[in-house]
Amino acid sequence: MATTNQQENDKQNAQHRLDPKKKGDGPRFNFSWIYFFLIAGLVYLVFSRDNATIGSTPRALTYTDFQECVDSGYVQTVEVDRKDLELTFEVNTQGERHIFGSVSKNKDEQRVLEVEIGSLDQLEQYLAQKRSEGVFTGKLKYKEGGSMFLNLLWQILPFAFIIFIWIFIMNRMSGGVGGMGGIFSVGKSKAKLYEGKDKDDKEKITFKDVAGQASAKQEVQEIVDFLKQPEKYTNLGGKIPKGALLVGPPGTGKTLLAKAVAGEADVPFFTMSGSDFVEMFVGVGASRVRDLFQQAKAKAPCIIFIDEIDAIGRARSKNASMNANDERESTLNQLLTEMDGFGTNSGVIILAATNRADILDKALLRAGRFDRQIHVDLPDLNERKAIFNVHLRPVKIDETVDVDMLARQTPGFSGADIANVCNEAALIAARRNSEWVDKQCFLDAVDRIIGGLEKKTKVMTEAEKRAIALHEAGHATISWFLEYANPLVKVTIVPRGRALGAAWYMPEERQITTKEELLDEICATLGGRAAEELCLGRISTGAMNDLEQVTKRAYGMIAYAGMGDSLPNLCYYNSQEEYSFSKPYSEHTAELIDKEVKDLIAVQYARAKQLLQAHKEGHAELAQLLIDREVIFAEDVERIFGPRPWLSRTDEILAMNAADKDTEDSSDKSSDSQPKSSIDENAEIIRQKAIDAVVEKAKKKNGNETEQ
């Protein structure tokens, strides 16, 4: 019974150590009070010895001077050291004035004098005689001389106290918790270890929590399978990969994939950041790398995850410093040796994540160290829909929320951005005191993240408001009549962020972009400046952002994509020399590029003005509607100009998917005797009907709104 109780107490103590914030049944003693009492006791021992007063400094006199002071009645207290045959005495005010020439201004300070005596018996007889004469009325005290050990202790104690304080401070700074921690463990690894044995952990992340990124998730799942069933691969002569590098833009889920590996694998999982290897002391980084791999080998098979590895994996400089030891490079060298050197790391797999793979050292990326580079890209349409479904689980949404529409309206958003949209929508609904998060909350959240907060209090004159309305109506008008322009969602002249107005589109996701599509985008972007010039007869600084986008896109077409008339099929971009200060073309070629860009933008600007002149009545009506309502939607533009004559690429893809599904259903129902050619003809008919149905649906929608 006693053993069982002892085991329960040890288990509770271990839980307290692992989770210090967890409260037990009773109050716990704060360990920091031990340091407080210990320091206070040392201070008392050092600075208070017996009855000696702090700040008193004995002054040496002769025995004759002592007798003179006693005869004059100056002495108040005499203290005799029997072993060393020394006495110290204190004098009154008259004695201070006689000996020191002044009286101490500090009442707490006593003037103490020191005298060597020849015989203790003669001193006692002398003081007894003076006491009988009434000259000496003070007290006589005796003290035993301290031992040699105590005297040595009093000399060493102040230095020991200073050393203890220094170790205590460094221990706190280094995060030590006792034992040989702190400054003595500065070379130890800071990696956190997850054993992965708790199957009922509710906070554990698994592959079910990772939406999208199907290819990346499949490769990571294979690594987990390598560790769970190594015989499946080694029996065929294969070798387990030594490492995998997760590469992708920020927020795409690289660290989340590593957390899922930790949740799925039944092996120890070490996690550490790249910056944790670097310390203020030279050689600490390499020492921590050695300690990390030593721990991993002891628990093999296991996984090591290094987040933001570019902190230590940056390419080594060709011009090494001759006067200093590069701590980062020594850490990288040790990491390279541990990953694939003379030693063997059987069963240890290294995962790493970075969004700057281009700056990593080539020796780190070679096969045998990081055998695989897993690209975690921005999610596409279907992946964004899956990510929205994951982040919408804890959100109380109503039936107006359309996940497909949200996925279409957030192209280029990463997983972190989508999580931010869901959280921002919930905050907006809470500010409106709503019980549910509706569609408008999500639309406002997307607008808030992309454009910034609305600034309805910004003061604008009527002329400024009209100029902004004409500008934004110009964008909307031209994009409506261009085949490859992005479909319009809404237009607003309410200031948001640094923009005075904005036109929101439903961007089309393209795998490749043609020259005609780029030209239509440039023409639509120039629509605001063209509208200002045609309607107001003057231009303003409101188109600066548009001109910046147009210029970058035009230079990309000419210098990188080889779409110029005088410089066709030439690309002057070299990814290996991204940070080079030299241009990969001559000055004459630079002049040709500038001329091509200038001509291209001029042609599209003239095209934009031509479209606006052809639809000037509708443009004027749209601008006036903007002035009156401040925000208009695609339905309002469609009511003015009629239905858009082109089907958007995304709608076409959705229609094609629906047609393919109907084709599969019809193929399953078809008889085996039906010829294959007739099945293909039916599939094409169904596909065309699906596309026609989408177009007809848009026309009917426009007709119903017109009747209303």
C-alpha positions as semicolon CSV with decimal commas, in nm:
position;residue;x (nm);y (nm);z (nm)
1;M;0,000;0,000;0,000
2;A;0,283;0,236;0,086
3;T;0,451;0,157;-0,244
4;T;0,132;0,239;-0,435
5;N;0,098;0,574;-0,257
6;Q;0,462;0,654;-0,330
7;Q;0,409;0,575;-0,700
8;E;0,103;0,800;-0,712
9;N;0,299;1,083;-0,548
10;D;0,583;1,040;-0,798
11;K;0,333;1,047;-1,084
12;Q;0,174;1,368;-0,954
13;N;0,514;1,529;-0,908
14;A;0,609;1,433;-1,265
15;Q;0,284;1,585;-1,396
16;H;0,360;1,906;-1,207
17;R;0,704;1,920;-1,363
18;L;0,569;1,862;-1,712
19;D;0,282;2,109;-1,671
20;P;0,374;2,374;-1,414
21;K;0,056;2,574;-1,486
22;K;-0,166;2,283;-1,387
23;K;-0,313;2,335;-1,041
24;G;-0,308;2,055;-0,791
25;D;-0,528;1,983;-0,492
26;G;-0,338;2,213;-0,258
27;P;-0,113;2,517;-0,272
28;R;0,232;2,459;-0,417
29;F;0,547;2,621;-0,285
30;N;0,711;2,856;-0,528
31;F;1,070;2,743;-0,576
32;S;1,186;3,100;-0,639
33;W;1,132;3,180;-0,265
34;I;1,419;2,944;-0,182
35;Y;1,652;3,169;-0,380
36;F;1,514;3,474;-0,199
37;F;1,576;3,335;0,151
38;L;1,918;3,202;0,051
39;I;2,031;3,538;-0,085
40;A;1,891;3,721;0,218
41;G;2,079;3,489;0,454
42;L;2,405;3,535;0,267
43;V;2,367;3,911;0,275
44;Y;2,305;3,897;0,651
45;L;2,607;3,677;0,713
46;V;2,839;3,889;0,503
47;F;2,739;4,231;0,628
48;S;2,646;4,169;0,991
49;R;2,907;4,014;1,218
50;D;2,814;4,005;1,587
51;N;2,748;4,361;1,704
52;A;2,984;4,540;1,465
53;T;2,821;4,835;1,298
54;I;2,821;4,854;0,921
55;G;3,043;5,129;0,799
56;S;3,268;5,146;1,115
57;T;3,644;5,153;1,050
58;P;3,873;5,087;1,352
59;R;4,165;5,327;1,397
60;A;4,488;5,195;1,550
61;L;4,627;5,377;1,858
62;T;4,900;5,306;2,112
63;Y;4,835;5,178;2,460
64;T;4,950;5,513;2,599
65;D;4,683;5,691;2,395
66;F;4,428;5,447;2,533
67;Q;4,530;5,522;2,892
68;E;4,512;5,895;2,821
69;C;4,155;5,854;2,692
70;V;4,057;5,651;2,999
71;D;4,212;5,903;3,239
72;S;4,022;6,183;3,063
73;G;3,689;5,995;3,091
74;Y;3,639;5,963;2,715
75;V;3,602;5,581;2,695
76;Q;3,252;5,432;2,698
77;T;3,297;5,065;2,598
78;V;3,599;4,834;2,591
79;E;3,598;4,498;2,409
80;V;3,897;4,264;2,456
81;D;4,003;3,975;2,228
82;R;4,167;3,726;2,463
83;K;4,334;3,523;2,189
84;D;4,484;3,803;1,979
85;L;4,541;4,035;2,282
86;E;4,369;4,326;2,110
87;L;4,109;4,564;2,237
88;T;3,868;4,798;2,063
89;F;3,702;5,086;2,244
90;E;3,444;5,350;2,168
91;V;3,468;5,710;2,284
92;N;3,210;5,977;2,361
93;T;3,166;6,312;2,188
94;Q;3,448;6,481;2,377
95;G;3,679;6,193;2,289
96;E;3,585;6,221;1,922
97;R;3,668;6,590;1,922
98;H;3,998;6,522;2,104
99;I;4,111;6,235;1,878
100;F;3,951;6,305;1,539
101;G;3,919;6,681;1,569
102;S;3,545;6,670;1,487
103;V;3,222;6,505;1,585
104;S;3,052;6,257;1,349
105;K;2,740;6,402;1,188
106;N;2,589;6,054;1,153
107;K;2,440;5,956;1,485
108;D;2,438;5,587;1,395
109;E;2,810;5,584;1,318
110;Q;3,041;5,503;1,611
111;R;3,410;5,597;1,628
112;V;3,590;5,266;1,704
113;L;3,960;5,255;1,798
114;E;4,193;4,957;1,814
115;V;4,485;4,900;2,060
116;E;4,730;4,615;2,110
117;I;4,786;4,514;2,475
118;G;5,076;4,333;2,634
119;S;4,903;4,161;2,926
120;L;4,539;4,095;2,991
121;D;4,588;4,092;3,374
122;Q;4,750;4,436;3,377
123;L;4,463;4,575;3,165
124;E;4,202;4,433;3,401
125;Q;4,385;4,576;3,705
126;Y;4,419;4,916;3,534
127;L;4,048;4,936;3,441
128;A;3,946;4,815;3,791
129;Q;4,155;5,093;3,947
130;K;4,007;5,358;3,718
131;R;3,657;5,229;3,787
132;S;3,718;5,266;4,167
133;E;3,841;5,620;4,105
134;G;3,523;5,696;3,911
135;V;3,712;5,781;3,590
136;F;3,597;5,474;3,388
137;T;3,227;5,403;3,404
138;G;3,191;5,203;3,079
139;K;3,151;4,834;3,012
140;L;3,422;4,571;2,967
141;K;3,346;4,289;2,723
142;Y;3,537;3,981;2,618
143;K;3,530;3,792;2,287
144;E;3,701;3,474;2,180
145;G;3,915;3,489;1,864
146;G;3,763;3,297;1,569
147;S;3,916;2,979;1,442
148;M;4,134;2,972;1,131
149;F;3,855;2,800;0,938
150;L;3,600;3,068;1,028
151;N;3,839;3,347;0,944
152;L;3,910;3,190;0,608
153;L;3,538;3,146;0,554
154;W;3,472;3,515;0,617
155;Q;3,734;3,602;0,356
156;I;3,602;3,362;0,090
157;L;3,230;3,417;0,150
158;P;3,196;3,753;-0,035
159;F;3,361;3,613;-0,347
160;A;3,152;3,296;-0,329
161;F;2,840;3,511;-0,297
162;I;2,929;3,708;-0,611
163;I;2,996;3,387;-0,808
164;F;2,667;3,238;-0,693
165;I;2,474;3,545;-0,804
166;W;2,641;3,532;-1,148
167;I;2,561;3,162;-1,194
168;F;2,204;3,222;-1,080
169;I;2,150;3,505;-1,334
170;M;2,305;3,308;-1,621
171;N;2,098;3,007;-1,525
172;R;1,781;3,215;-1,549
173;M;1,886;3,369;-1,882
174;S;1,964;3,029;-2,034
175;G;1,637;2,876;-1,917
176;G;1,792;2,620;-1,681
177;V;1,562;2,455;-1,430
178;G;1,810;2,299;-1,194
179;G;2,083;2,042;-1,186
180;M;2,343;2,110;-1,450
181;G;2,105;2,325;-1,658
182;G;2,146;2,684;-1,759
183;I;2,494;2,797;-1,847
184;F;2,631;2,444;-1,809
185;S;2,386;2,317;-2,076
186;V;2,435;2,593;-2,332
187;G;2,565;2,341;-2,584
188;K;2,268;2,110;-2,539
189;S;1,996;2,086;-2,801
190;K;1,674;2,283;-2,746
191;A;1,466;2,042;-2,951
192;K;1,122;1,944;-2,821
193;L;1,045;1,574;-2,819
194;Y;0,704;1,425;-2,897
195;E;0,682;1,054;-2,837
196;G;0,358;1,018;-3,038
197;K;0,215;0,746;-2,815
198;D;-0,098;0,922;-2,688
199;K;-0,372;0,812;-2,925
200;D;-0,648;1,000;-2,739
201;D;-0,486;1,344;-2,749
202;K;-0,759;1,581;-2,872
203;E;-0,509;1,850;-2,973
204;K;-0,310;1,612;-3,190
205;I;-0,305;1,712;-3,558
206;T;-0,344;1,439;-3,819
207;F;-0,362;1,428;-4,196
208;K;-0,739;1,472;-4,172
209;D;-0,678;1,827;-4,050
210;V;-0,466;1,908;-4,357
211;A;-0,697;2,008;-4,643
212;G;-0,573;2,037;-4,999
213;Q;-0,208;1,981;-5,092
214;A;-0,285;1,627;-5,204
215;S;0,053;1,561;-5,367
216;A;0,254;1,705;-5,077
217;K;0,046;1,514;-4,825
218;Q;0,097;1,191;-5,020
219;E;0,477;1,229;-5,013
220;V;0,477;1,305;-4,643
221;Q;0,250;1,007;-4,577
222;E;0,503;0,786;-4,754
223;I;0,771;0,902;-4,509
224;V;0,550;0,799;-4,219
225;D;0,491;0,465;-4,390
226;F;0,869;0,420;-4,430
227;L;0,911;0,439;-4,055
228;K;0,612;0,222;-3,973
229;Q;0,692;-0,056;-4,222
230;P;1,060;-0,034;-4,319
231;E;1,075;-0,402;-4,418
232;K;0,826;-0,336;-4,698
233;Y;1,089;-0,129;-4,879
234;T;1,419;-0,275;-4,757
235;N;1,321;-0,627;-4,863
236;L;1,311;-0,504;-5,222
237;G;1,655;-0,345;-5,193
238;G;1,531;0,009;-5,139
239;K;1,664;0,259;-4,888
240;I;1,463;0,485;-4,666
241;P;1,500;0,854;-4,771
242;K;1,723;1,048;-4,535
243;G;1,546;1,381;-4,561
244;A;1,268;1,582;-4,721
245;L;1,255;1,959;-4,768
246;L;0,916;2,133;-4,763
247;V;0,934;2,433;-4,995
248;G;0,661;2,688;-5,057
249;P;0,530;3,040;-4,997
250;P;0,448;3,152;-4,641
251;G;0,121;3,029;-4,498
252;T;0,073;2,730;-4,728
253;G;0,089;2,472;-4,448
254;K;0,450;2,347;-4,435
255;T;0,465;2,345;-4,055
256;L;0,111;2,203;-4,042
257;L;0,224;1,908;-4,252
258;A;0,511;1,849;-4,010
259;K;0,266;1,860;-3,717
260;A;0,051;1,603;-3,898
261;V;0,355;1,379;-3,936
262;A;0,415;1,410;-3,561
263;G;0,053;1,318;-3,498
264;E;0,047;1,022;-3,737
265;A;0,387;0,865;-3,675
266;D;0,435;0,621;-3,390
267;V;0,800;0,722;-3,356
268;P;0,971;1,000;-3,155
269;F;0,950;1,342;-3,323
270;F;1,211;1,611;-3,254
271;T;1,115;1,965;-3,354
272;M;1,345;2,266;-3,353
273;S;1,374;2,602;-3,527
274;G;1,677;2,697;-3,733
275;S;1,743;3,001;-3,515
276;D;1,761;2,780;-3,203
277;F;2,103;2,655;-3,311
278;V;2,258;3,002;-3,307
279;E;2,375;3,147;-2,974
280;M;2,598;3,427;-2,853
281;F;2,880;3,181;-2,773
282;V;3,111;3,054;-3,047
283;G;3,076;2,682;-3,122
284;V;2,738;2,642;-2,955
285;G;2,553;2,584;-3,284
286;A;2,770;2,291;-3,388
287;S;2,748;2,148;-3,036
288;R;2,369;2,162;-3,044
289;V;2,362;1,989;-3,383
290;R;2,577;1,706;-3,244
291;D;2,360;1,676;-2,934
292;L;2,039;1,674;-3,142
293;F;2,155;1,390;-3,365
294;Q;2,297;1,202;-3,068
295;Q;1,954;1,208;-2,902
296;A;1,787;1,110;-3,229
297;K;2,018;0,811;-3,281
298;A;1,940;0,691;-2,931
299;K;1,566;0,691;-3,012
300;A;1,585;0,573;-3,375
301;P;1,371;0,526;-3,574
302;C;1,261;0,886;-3,537
303;I;1,199;1,214;-3,722
304;I;1,380;1,548;-3,685
305;F;1,194;1,858;-3,803
306;I;1,388;2,184;-3,850
307;D;1,161;2,479;-3,919
308;E;1,296;2,781;-4,111
309;I;1,618;2,599;-4,197
310;D;1,738;2,897;-4,402
311;A;1,852;3,054;-4,072
312;I;2,151;2,817;-4,073
313;G;2,139;2,669;-4,424
314;R;2,219;2,984;-4,623
315;A;2,479;2,935;-4,896
316;R;2,832;2,972;-4,763
317;S;3,027;3,276;-4,872
318;K;3,312;3,233;-5,121
319;N;3,515;3,505;-4,946
320;A;3,550;3,365;-4,597
321;S;3,656;3,605;-4,325
322;M;4,018;3,562;-4,223
323;N;3,985;3,725;-3,883
324;A;3,672;3,571;-3,739
325;N;3,507;3,234;-3,693
326;D;3,173;3,227;-3,876
327;E;2,939;3,064;-3,628
328;R;2,664;3,005;-3,887
329;E;2,898;2,831;-4,131
330;S;3,042;2,602;-3,864
331;T;2,687;2,509;-3,766
332;L;2,601;2,433;-4,128
333;N;2,916;2,224;-4,172
334;Q;2,829;2,018;-3,867
335;L;2,473;1,971;-3,996
336;L;2,604;1,851;-4,334
337;T;2,834;1,604;-4,160
338;E;2,561;1,467;-3,936
339;M;2,311;1,428;-4,222
340;D;2,549;1,240;-4,451
341;G;2,904;1,195;-4,333
342;F;3,122;0,909;-4,212
343;G;2,874;0,832;-3,939
344;T;2,549;0,648;-4,008
345;N;2,205;0,778;-3,915
346;S;2,004;0,464;-3,971
347;G;1,635;0,526;-3,904
348;V;1,667;0,905;-3,860
349;I;1,469;1,109;-4,115
350;I;1,514;1,485;-4,134
351;L;1,223;1,709;-4,233
352;A;1,285;2,078;-4,293
353;A;1,073;2,373;-4,405
354;T;1,164;2,696;-4,578
355;N;1,015;2,955;-4,811
356;R;1,358;3,059;-4,943
357;A;1,500;2,747;-5,104
358;D;1,690;2,958;-5,357
359;I;1,936;3,081;-5,093
360;L;2,014;2,741;-4,939
361;D;2,357;2,586;-4,979
362;K;2,386;2,341;-5,268
363;A;2,557;2,084;-5,047
364;L;2,249;2,081;-4,826
365;L;2,013;2,015;-5,118
366;R;2,200;1,728;-5,278
367;A;2,068;1,373;-5,284
368;G;2,167;1,182;-4,974
369;R;2,083;1,470;-4,746
370;F;1,751;1,602;-4,869
371;D;1,647;1,332;-5,112
372;R;1,314;1,498;-5,182
373;Q;1,192;1,852;-5,225
374;I;0,819;1,863;-5,154
375;H;0,662;2,175;-5,305
376;V;0,372;2,313;-5,104
377;D;0,216;2,566;-5,340
378;L;-0,077;2,803;-5,304
379;P;-0,407;2,611;-5,315
380;D;-0,619;2,601;-5,629
381;L;-0,998;2,635;-5,647
382;N;-1,088;2,288;-5,521
383;E;-0,820;2,296;-5,252
384;R;-0,941;2,634;-5,126
385;K;-1,291;2,490;-5,097
386;A;-1,157;2,202;-4,887
387;I;-0,958;2,443;-4,668
388;F;-1,268;2,658;-4,615
389;N;-1,461;2,348;-4,506
390;V;-1,192;2,275;-4,244
391;H;-1,182;2,627;-4,100
392;L;-1,563;2,665;-4,108
393;R;-1,614;2,372;-3,869
394;P;-1,609;2,580;-3,548
395;V;-1,785;2,881;-3,710
396;K;-2,162;2,916;-3,674
397;I;-2,265;2,988;-4,034
398;D;-2,613;3,017;-4,182
399;E;-2,758;2,888;-4,509
400;T;-2,656;3,201;-4,705
401;V;-2,286;3,110;-4,695
402;D;-2,172;2,963;-5,027
403;V;-1,838;2,786;-4,993
404;D;-1,796;2,760;-5,370
405;M;-1,835;3,137;-5,406
406;L;-1,586;3,202;-5,125
407;A;-1,332;2,971;-5,287
408;R;-1,373;3,150;-5,621
409;Q;-1,341;3,493;-5,462
410;T;-1,011;3,417;-5,287
411;P;-0,760;3,328;-5,562
412;G;-0,400;3,346;-5,450
413;F;-0,499;3,306;-5,083
414;S;-0,290;3,068;-4,875
415;G;-0,426;2,841;-4,606
416;A;-0,332;3,097;-4,340
417;D;-0,516;3,369;-4,534
418;I;-0,829;3,155;-4,554
419;A;-0,813;3,090;-4,180
420;N;-0,784;3,465;-4,130
421;V;-1,091;3,524;-4,351
422;C;-1,301;3,283;-4,141
423;N;-1,182;3,440;-3,817
424;E;-1,238;3,795;-3,944
425;A;-1,592;3,705;-4,057
426;A;-1,671;3,573;-3,709
427;L;-1,536;3,894;-3,552
428;I;-1,747;4,107;-3,788
429;A;-2,059;3,908;-3,698
430;A;-1,983;3,951;-3,328
431;R;-1,945;4,329;-3,370
432;R;-2,288;4,334;-3,536
433;N;-2,440;4,135;-3,246
434;S;-2,542;3,860;-3,486
435;E;-2,608;3,504;-3,377
436;W;-2,484;3,360;-3,707
437;V;-2,207;3,440;-3,952
438;D;-2,376;3,512;-4,286
439;K;-2,256;3,561;-4,642
440;Q;-2,215;3,938;-4,608
441;C;-1,978;3,891;-4,312
442;F;-1,749;3,678;-4,528
443;L;-1,763;3,926;-4,816
444;D;-1,674;4,209;-4,579
445;A;-1,394;3,997;-4,432
446;V;-1,241;3,938;-4,777
447;D;-1,268;4,309;-4,857
448;R;-1,114;4,395;-4,521
449;I;-0,814;4,168;-4,575
450;I;-0,750;4,266;-4,938
451;G;-0,827;4,638;-4,933
452;G;-0,810;4,737;-4,569
453;L;-1,064;4,900;-4,338
454;E;-1,333;5,127;-4,479
455;K;-1,280;5,497;-4,413
456;K;-1,624;5,647;-4,453
457;T;-1,526;5,948;-4,246
458;K;-1,268;6,069;-4,500
459;V;-1,375;6,411;-4,629
460;M;-1,403;6,449;-5,009
461;T;-1,539;6,726;-5,227
462;E;-1,807;6,663;-5,489
463;A;-1,549;6,708;-5,766
464;E;-1,317;6,448;-5,609
465;K;-1,607;6,208;-5,558
466;R;-1,715;6,246;-5,922
467;A;-1,358;6,192;-6,047
468;I;-1,327;5,872;-5,842
469;A;-1,665;5,749;-5,964
470;L;-1,569;5,809;-6,329
471;H;-1,236;5,633;-6,272
472;E;-1,389;5,319;-6,117
473;A;-1,675;5,315;-6,370
474;G;-1,412;5,319;-6,644
475;H;-1,254;5,001;-6,506
476;A;-1,593;4,830;-6,481
477;T;-1,708;4,934;-6,830
478;I;-1,398;4,818;-7,016
479;S;-1,365;4,489;-6,823
480;W;-1,729;4,412;-6,909
481;F;-1,662;4,429;-7,283
482;L;-1,326;4,248;-7,292
483;E;-1,337;3,872;-7,342
484;Y;-1,039;3,782;-7,125
485;A;-1,088;4,037;-6,847
486;N;-1,176;3,905;-6,504
487;P;-1,552;3,895;-6,422
488;L;-1,668;4,193;-6,216
489;V;-1,802;4,144;-5,864
490;K;-1,861;4,497;-5,733
491;V;-1,739;4,854;-5,760
492;T;-1,708;5,100;-5,471
493;I;-1,596;5,457;-5,420
494;V;-1,576;5,422;-5,042
495;P;-1,212;5,479;-4,936
496;R;-1,055;5,158;-4,809
497;G;-0,698;5,142;-4,682
498;R;-0,486;5,368;-4,903
499;A;-0,722;5,338;-5,203
500;L;-0,992;5,599;-5,269
501;G;-1,200;5,347;-5,464
502;A;-1,181;4,992;-5,591
503;A;-1,329;4,750;-5,841
504;W;-1,348;4,393;-5,720
505;Y;-1,316;4,109;-5,968
506;M;-1,344;3,732;-5,966
507;P;-0,995;3,649;-6,096
508;E;-0,964;3,358;-6,334
509;E;-0,711;3,091;-6,240
510;R;-0,504;3,004;-6,544
511;Q;-0,226;2,751;-6,579
512;I;-0,088;2,943;-6,878
513;T;-0,161;3,298;-6,988
514;T;-0,178;3,404;-7,352
515;K;-0,074;3,737;-7,499
516;E;-0,436;3,830;-7,569
517;E;-0,529;3,773;-7,205
518;L;-0,244;3,993;-7,084
519;L;-0,336;4,269;-7,327
520;D;-0,699;4,265;-7,211
521;E;-0,585;4,294;-6,847
522;I;-0,362;4,591;-6,933
523;C;-0,645;4,760;-7,125
524;A;-0,890;4,713;-6,834
525;T;-0,635;4,849;-6,588
526;L;-0,588;5,163;-6,801
527;G;-0,963;5,222;-6,810
528;G;-0,958;5,452;-6,506
529;R;-0,696;5,691;-6,646
530;A;-0,872;5,690;-6,989
531;A;-1,207;5,776;-6,828
532;E;-1,054;6,072;-6,643
533;E;-0,904;6,213;-6,963
534;L;-1,219;6,169;-7,173
535;C;-1,480;6,288;-6,920
536;L;-1,286;6,549;-6,721
537;G;-1,028;6,663;-6,972
538;R;-0,751;6,619;-6,717
539;I;-0,566;6,337;-6,540
540;S;-0,480;6,290;-6,171
541;T;-0,258;6,087;-5,940
542;G;-0,540;5,843;-5,868
543;A;-0,407;5,604;-6,135
544;M;-0,057;5,562;-5,990
545;N;-0,121;5,207;-5,868
546;D;-0,278;5,115;-6,203
547;L;0,020;5,251;-6,395
548;E;0,262;5,060;-6,172
549;Q;0,084;4,732;-6,242
550;V;0,064;4,803;-6,615
551;T;0,434;4,890;-6,642
552;K;0,548;4,578;-6,457
553;R;0,322;4,355;-6,664
554;A;0,434;4,513;-6,993
555;Y;0,804;4,476;-6,908
556;G;0,740;4,115;-6,812
557;M;0,575;4,049;-7,148
558;I;0,859;4,204;-7,348
559;A;1,174;4,119;-7,147
560;Y;1,076;3,784;-6,992
561;A;0,794;3,624;-7,195
562;G;0,933;3,713;-7,540
563;M;0,607;3,870;-7,661
564;G;0,760;4,178;-7,827
565;D;0,737;4,251;-8,198
566;S;1,101;4,356;-8,242
567;L;1,236;4,121;-7,969
568;P;1,037;3,800;-8,016
569;N;1,115;3,473;-7,839
570;L;1,382;3,624;-7,613
571;C;1,397;3,598;-7,233
572;Y;1,641;3,813;-7,039
573;Y;1,558;3,666;-6,697
574;N;1,807;3,438;-6,519
575;S;1,693;3,291;-6,189
576;Q;2,053;3,206;-6,095
577;E;2,157;3,573;-6,114
578;E;1,858;3,726;-5,941
579;Y;2,073;3,940;-5,713
580;S;2,324;4,037;-5,981
581;F;2,372;4,408;-6,055
582;S;2,463;4,351;-6,422
583;K;2,198;4,356;-6,696
584;P;2,197;4,052;-6,929
585;Y;2,150;4,274;-7,236
586;S;2,314;4,571;-7,406
587;E;2,213;4,936;-7,390
588;H;2,070;4,916;-7,740
589;T;1,852;4,622;-7,635
590;A;1,739;4,819;-7,331
591;E;1,626;5,099;-7,558
592;L;1,434;4,851;-7,773
593;I;1,265;4,708;-7,463
594;D;1,166;5,055;-7,344
595;K;1,026;5,139;-7,688
596;E;0,830;4,814;-7,707
597;V;0,678;4,872;-7,362
598;K;0,590;5,232;-7,448
599;D;0,421;5,134;-7,775
600;L;0,233;4,843;-7,616
601;I;0,088;5,061;-7,339
602;A;0,001;5,340;-7,586
603;V;-0,195;5,099;-7,807
604;Q;-0,393;4,959;-7,514
605;Y;-0,460;5,309;-7,379
606;A;-0,604;5,413;-7,717
607;R;-0,810;5,093;-7,718
608;A;-0,948;5,176;-7,373
609;K;-1,051;5,525;-7,483
610;Q;-1,217;5,382;-7,793
611;L;-1,426;5,139;-7,585
612;L;-1,530;5,416;-7,346
613;Q;-1,640;5,642;-7,632
614;A;-1,843;5,358;-7,780
615;H;-2,027;5,308;-7,448
616;K;-2,017;5,660;-7,307
617;E;-2,391;5,666;-7,216
618;G;-2,365;5,348;-7,012
619;H;-2,041;5,467;-6,855
620;A;-2,201;5,797;-6,749
621;E;-2,504;5,616;-6,606
622;L;-2,277;5,376;-6,415
623;A;-2,073;5,665;-6,272
624;Q;-2,387;5,847;-6,156
625;L;-2,514;5,529;-5,992
626;L;-2,183;5,504;-5,808
627;I;-2,214;5,862;-5,685
628;D;-2,567;5,795;-5,558
629;R;-2,514;5,452;-5,399
630;E;-2,132;5,441;-5,347
631;V;-2,133;5,061;-5,399
632;I;-2,270;4,877;-5,702
633;F;-2,257;4,510;-5,797
634;A;-2,225;4,306;-6,117
635;E;-2,605;4,289;-6,142
636;D;-2,622;4,668;-6,173
637;V;-2,361;4,668;-6,451
638;E;-2,547;4,387;-6,625
639;R;-2,872;4,588;-6,604
640;I;-2,705;4,880;-6,783
641;F;-2,497;4,701;-7,048
642;G;-2,683;4,371;-7,078
643;P;-2,547;4,021;-7,014
644;R;-2,180;3,966;-7,070
645;P;-2,135;3,783;-7,403
646;W;-1,859;3,551;-7,277
647;L;-1,861;3,266;-7,031
648;S;-1,591;3,294;-6,765
649;R;-1,323;3,028;-6,754
650;T;-1,421;2,912;-6,405
651;D;-1,787;2,873;-6,502
652;E;-1,678;2,682;-6,810
653;I;-1,468;2,445;-6,600
654;L;-1,757;2,386;-6,360
655;A;-1,988;2,322;-6,654
656;M;-1,738;2,080;-6,806
657;N;-1,708;1,892;-6,477
658;A;-2,086;1,866;-6,455
659;A;-2,096;1,746;-6,816
660;D;-1,830;1,483;-6,746
661;K;-2,029;1,358;-6,451
662;D;-2,345;1,333;-6,662
663;T;-2,144;1,155;-6,932
664;E;-2,023;0,894;-6,682
665;D;-2,378;0,838;-6,563
666;S;-2,506;0,800;-6,919
667;S;-2,220;0,565;-7,005
668;D;-2,305;0,342;-6,710
669;K;-2,665;0,322;-6,822
670;S;-2,580;0,261;-7,188
671;S;-2,598;-0,091;-7,324
672;D;-2,292;-0,289;-7,417
673;S;-2,412;-0,316;-7,774
674;Q;-2,416;0,061;-7,829
675;P;-2,132;0,174;-8,061
676;K;-1,850;0,380;-7,907
677;S;-1,892;0,661;-8,162
678;S;-2,250;0,720;-8,052
679;I;-2,136;0,739;-7,689
680;D;-1,880;1,006;-7,781
681;E;-2,147;1,199;-7,971
682;N;-2,378;1,185;-7,668
683;A;-2,097;1,305;-7,442
684;E;-2,030;1,603;-7,667
685;I;-2,402;1,686;-7,681
686;I;-2,428;1,671;-7,300
687;R;-2,116;1,886;-7,264
688;Q;-2,254;2,153;-7,498
689;K;-2,592;2,145;-7,328
690;A;-2,426;2,207;-6,991
691;I;-2,243;2,513;-7,126
692;D;-2,562;2,642;-7,289
693;A;-2,747;2,590;-6,963
694;V;-2,502;2,812;-6,774
695;V;-2,537;3,089;-7,033
696;E;-2,917;3,058;-7,037
697;K;-2,925;3,072;-6,660
698;A;-2,734;3,401;-6,665
699;K;-2,971;3,548;-6,924
700;K;-3,280;3,446;-6,726
701;K;-3,133;3,598;-6,413
702;N;-3,080;3,928;-6,593
703;G;-3,436;3,920;-6,733
704;N;-3,595;3,860;-6,393
705;E;-3,403;4,147;-6,235
706;T;-3,506;4,379;-6,522
707;E;-3,874;4,295;-6,470
708;Q;-3,841;4,365;-6,098
